[in-house]
Amino acid sequence: MSVYENAEIAALQGGPANLDQHLGKAVLIVNVASKCGLTPQYAGLERLHAQYAARGFTVLGVPCNQFMGQEPGTSEEIAEFCSATYGVTFPLTEKVDVNGDARHPLYGNLVGTADSEGHSGDIRWNFEKFVIDASGSVVARFSPQTEPDAPEVLAAIEANLPK
């Protein structure tokens, strides 16, 4: 099953994000926040997006305010921060819950995958990462502290770029 099934989500600036457009690409889905100690990872995420975009890859940022209120802004404020501070060009979705009763269906489709330490289930913090293959299947999960350019993340992305 594709993680995009039954997971309609809006783009940050409104309108549908159309997750099906990512079928056929490798995608790194990351729950993001603007006021977190890990926020500088935006720079690494943008570098990944730029490095691999021509090869059928994108980062998909999913703002979330569930971790100590570290994404309090409006859609406009989030977009401005990401653009002005980190030059973000990858797509961002609307702000959603990634845990709990109001967990967005996209994250309902993601959290069953375990990372290399065996953690599955709830998202632990901002900047947890999931690599999705061209068919829409989760192929890897990485902890929030794992940098976007860590060798294991790069290997998972490169192994899943469309042929």
N, C-alpha and C positions, 0 to 999 in steps of 0.2 A: 504494500500500500504506500502511496506517495504521502509524505508529510503535509503536502499542500491540500489533500482531500478534506473537504468539510471544514476548511480553515480560512474562510473569507476574512480579510483584514483590510483596513483602509490605509492608504498612503499617508505619510505625515502631513502633507499639505492638503489632504482631502481626496475624495474619490477612491475607487478600489485600487489596491496594490497589485491585483491580478497575479497571484502567486504562480499560476500555471505558466506565466511567461518564463519562469526559471527552469521549467522542464527542458532537458537537453543541455543544461549548464551544471557546473559544479558551483555550490553556494556555501558560504560560511554564514550561518545565522548566529547572531550575537545579541543578547539583551544588553542594552547600553544605558548609560547615565552620565549626565553632565557635571555632577558635583561629587564624584567618587575619587578615591585615591587611585583607582585604576583607569580613570578617564583618559590619561595620556595614551592608552592603547588605541584610541581613535587614530593616532598618527600611523601606527603600524597597520591598522585595518585599511586605511586609505592607501598605504604603500602596496599592500597585497592586492587590493582592488585594481590599482593602476598597473601593477606588474603582470597580472594574469587575465585582465578583462578581455584582451584580444584573443585569448585562448579559450573563451567560453566559461568565464568565472565571474562571480560577483559576491560581494559582501552584502548581507541584508541586516541592517541595524534595526532592532526592536526596542524602542525606549520603554523603560519600566521604572515606576516610582515605588516599588515595594520594599526596597532595601534602604532603610533609614531616610526615606524621603529624598533620595539623591537625584531624582529627576523631576523637580517640582514645576518646571516651566510649561508654558503653553506650546502648542505645535510651532507657532511662529518663533518663540524664544529658542526652542530646541534647534530648529533649522538654522537660525541666525548664529547660534553658538557653534554648531558643528561646522558651518561654512566659514565663519570668520576666524575661528580658533584653530581648526584642523584642516580646512580646505576639503571637507568631506564632499565627495561626488557620488558615493554609492547610495542606493536607495535606503530610505528610512520609512518605517511604518508608523501608524498611530501608536500612542502610548497604551500599553496593555498590562494586565496582570499575567505573570508567568507561573504563579503558585496559587494555591487555595481554591476556594469554591468558584471564584470568578476567573480561574485560569483560562487564558485564550485557547481555543481548540488547536492552534498551531503548536503551542507548547504542550498541550495534551498529547499530540502526536510525537513530540520530541523526547519527553522526559523518561520514557521507558528504556532508552539506550544508556548503557553504562559506559563510564570513562575507563581509562587504563587502570585506575585503582579499584574499579568495581562499583563506583557510585552511580546509582540510577535514582530516578525519582526527582523530588523537588530541586529546582534551581537553587544553588547555594548563595550566589551573590551576583552583582553586576558583572558583565563581560564573560559569562559562561558561553562556550563556543560549540557549535555543531557543524560538522561537514556533511553536506548533502550531495549525493551523486546525481548524475544526469537524469536518472529515472525517478528522483524524488525520495530516495531512501537515505536514512541516516547511516553514515559509515564510520563516524568518529565523534567523540565528545571530549571536550577539554575543559579543565577547571578554569575559573576566572583568573587565577594567577598565571596561567600559561600565556606567555606573550604571543601575539598574532604571528610573529616571525620565528617562533620556536621550530627547531628542526622537525619535530613530530607533526606539527600543524602543516608545515610546508610539504612534508612527505604525503600526508593525507590529501591535501589539495591536489598536488601533482599527480598522484595515483588515480584521481577521479576526474581529471580534466577530460572533456569530451575528445574522442579520437578523431 
